[in-house]
Structure formats: C-alpha cells, structure tokens
Amino acid sequence: MSADTPNDRDLEELLAEAAALRQQYRVASQEEPSVALDEAIRAAARREVRARPLMIGSGFGGSWRVPASIAAVVVVSVTVAVMVSPHDPQLRATREGPSSGLPATVGAPKDQAEPARGDRTANEQPKVDPTKAAPQARPSAAVPAPSSPAPAEARIEKSELPAKIESPIARTASEREELLRTQTPAKTALPAEAEALAPTMAAKTTAAPPAAEPAAKATADGTVSEQPLTKKRAQSNFAEAESKASPWEKDPQTWLAHIEELRAAGRMQDAEASFRAFRGRYPDYQLPHGFVPPVPPVSN
Amino acid sequence: MTSYAELRRGDMRLAYTPAAMEARPSDEDLMLRFSGGDAAAFDALYARHRGGVFRYLLRQCRNQAAAEELFQDIWMNLVQARTRYRVEAKFTTYLYTLAHNRLMDHFRRGKGAELVSLDQEGGDALEIPGSSAVQPERAAQSRQQARRLMELVAALPAAQREVFLMYEEGGLSLEQIAAATGANREAVKSRLRYALAKLRDGMKDHL
C-alpha cells in the first residue's frame, strides 16, 4: 500500500478529518445476512468438500503421473539396453563364445590385426572349466595354421596341459599309477638292450635290493647312447616314478591288498587304475583265488 | 503524518494489525485449506467477510432480496471455484472482484441506469440530498445521524459509493480497489476523495 506517498497526503488529511464520520458510519452500518442464508452457504460448502474431499494432489493430475513415470523409466531402460548391447565388442564376443571367433584367430592377417582379442580369449580360458574348454579348443587345432604360431595354438596348450599333465595337484596315486602304465611299453621295449648290458649291470642288479631294481634299469637305459631322446626322457620319468613308488607297489600281494582297500573304500577308478598298473608291472602274476579284478567301466 | 494503516487501526471489524495477522491465519491460508478440503476453514473465512460483502451489495443495489441473492451467488461461486484458487493477490481482492462482477451482471440485466452511473466520474448524476431535504423528527440524535449518513451514502454516485464501500466495508487499499473494479489507482483515489467530501458536507450539521 502506497499511502505514504506525497501524492496521497491530501487524501490522508481528508481521511483524518472524516474520522468521526467514518466512525459514525461503522456504528450505523450493522446489517447482516440472515441466519438461513448463512446456513445455506455453509451447507453448500460442506457438500462441496464432501463431494470432492481432496483436490490437491489427487484427481487426474495425481493419478497418471506415477504410472507414466514408471512406464517411461522402463521404456528408456529397455531401449538403452537394446541399443548398447549389439555395439559392445566385449558383450558380443562373450555372447558368441570363443569357438565362433576361431577363424579370425587362425588366419594370420586377422590374427595379427586383432591380437587383443586372442590374448583376451587366452586369458579368459583358465576361468572356464577345463573339461569343457578342451573340446572347444580342439577344433582350432584341426585347422591348419602353418605360417605362424597362432594364438589359438597357445590357447590349446593353456587349456589342455594343466588339466592333463602339468598340474601338480593331479599327482595322486592314481595319476602316478597311470603314468607308470603309460611308461611300461617303453620299459618292455628295452629287454634286448638291457640284456646286452646285463653283464655290466648284473652285479648291481643282484646286489641291489628289490626296490632299487627299477632305478638300476633306468640308469642302464640312460647309458645307452643310441636311445632316442624321447625314450630317454620316458625312462627318466619312469625312474622317478619308480623311486617315488609306494610301498605296496614293491610286493604283488601287498599291491593286491591295496587294490582291495581302494575298492572297499569306493574308489573304483583308483582301484582300476592301480590294477592296470599292477598288470603292467606283473603281467604274468597269478592272481590269488578269490581276488576279483576291478571291472573297468564300459566305454564307447 | 497519519497513514492509511494508522487510520484503520481504529476499525475493530477489520483488525488488520500485524499482531492480529500473526495471531490468526490469513485469508489466503484459510482459502487454501478450504481448497484442500477443510470445511472449517471456509466457516472462518465466511465469518470474517460475510458482513462486509453483504453490506457492500445492500448499499449498491438498495434491495434486501436482491442483495441476498447476489450474496449467495458470490459465495457459491467461490465455493465451486475453490480448486482453481491460487494465491496471486490478497483474498479480499479476489472476493470483492467476484462481488463487483456479479453486481455488474445484475445491473446489466435490469438496471441500466445504475450501470451508467458506475461509469460516471463526476458524481453529479445522482442528486445528493441536502440537509434541508431531510428533517428528522425522531428523538434519538444518533439514530437520526445514522439514517442521514446512510442516505448520504445511498445518494453517492455508484462509482464513488463502490470505492467508499470497498474501502470501509472490505478494508481494501486503493490498489486493491483498483484491481477489483478494473480502474486505475488515481481514479479510485479521486472517487474516494469525492465521496468523503460529499459525506462530510452532508453531515456537517450533525457532527
């Protein structure tokens, strides 16, 4: 209110002079609406409130906003997910799997052009179950890639070797027995050479205790210069396996008793592997009456 | 120097002092509460302004029945328009704007002379009854003075009377009256000055 402006001074003076008049008017002006009219208006207001109790935040303005917001968020989220996923190379490579990317890794030019993908696949390979990863990697080995050492080959080595041979954890008794069994043909292929060297080694062979006999044979094998390198290595592995052989492997009866223990313990595969190793060591040993050889699982 | 606010402090019906404003909710708060569904807020709001609006209408149309009809229409319009209410001005401005518009509709329908008189600025359209024209014979001096004053108010030109009534009954400022009536502030001020001058001249023998 701008009553204090200079232009209103004359009006203010007039209002001051008319103060008694205005007071007299207030005393005289006392008319009021009738009580019936008051009640009618108040009743109408109450009816209006009851008919539409909450107008603020309700009604159409409040009912559609929340569902519309939720729908908008869902639509935007799905749209972004659909638009982003096909263009992300990492997601695409993960979705297609490592086998689908093999042709790109086998070919030399593409292999050199995309080293990161091959490296990433090789690095991701140990995370996969080795028993499942090996079959996936084998087809790449069948693809000829003579020009360059493709990363696919490196992937094969990393995926197969730890599961089969190189893992030190896998060196259980059955593993050792399996190793012994595989090396047995090398041992059996040497009798002629061993007989040729028999005069020189006879003293050691007879003087050595029974447990030292395989080691003496391995030593004799190592002295043969004509022996192929791989055969030498096999013989040295056989010597190591023999030196680390368990006590029950020294005596056939003790060995058979150990096989019975394995079978009684439910370790059928170990029992079978041990029996095969036993047969490799003692092919002509007459099994005692009542000893039932472990039945190998039927395989196709 | 006396301001409008200081002059109005003597009016106990308005009681627009700062302390009174803090002690009770404002008209705007009550109207918002009513918009939100509080019927009690409307009762309080109605109690504050029922007399002023009614007297404004009664003085303007000079007919009890017509004033009551207009009065009910105005409040019903306010009730039905509660959801669209926004605090863009003082509630009294909003209320007396409704009253002014409804009154104009009333004049357009049946009283063209009143409508013409509202458009006049000079205030000479209606003859102000002189003191010689009214010879009160009643004993009570105060009653004679009151009657005389009401006659003087009724004799004011409609535009001047409307400004005077809004100022006294509604407690509106010059700006609020200008907003409610659609006139400019200087015109409202001029009308108020004329009205006060005529009333004082008419009552100079009784004061």
Interface residues (C-beta under 8 A of the other chain):
Chain A: M1 S2 A3 D4 D8 R9 D10 L11 E12 L14 L15 A16 E17 A18 A19 A20 L21 R22 Q23 Q24 Y25 R26 V27 A28 S29 E31 E32 P33 S34 L37 D38 A40 I41 R42 A44 A45 R46 E48 V49 R52 P53 L54 M55 I56
Chain B: M1 T2 S3 Y4 A5 L7 G10 D11 R13 F34 S35 G36 G37 D38 A39 F42 D43 Y46 R50 G51 F54 R55 L58 E68 F71 Q72 W75 M76 V79 Q80 R82 T83 S142 Q145 A146 R147 L149 M150 V153 E168 E169 S173 L174 E175 K189 L192 R193 L196 A197 L199 R200 M203 L207
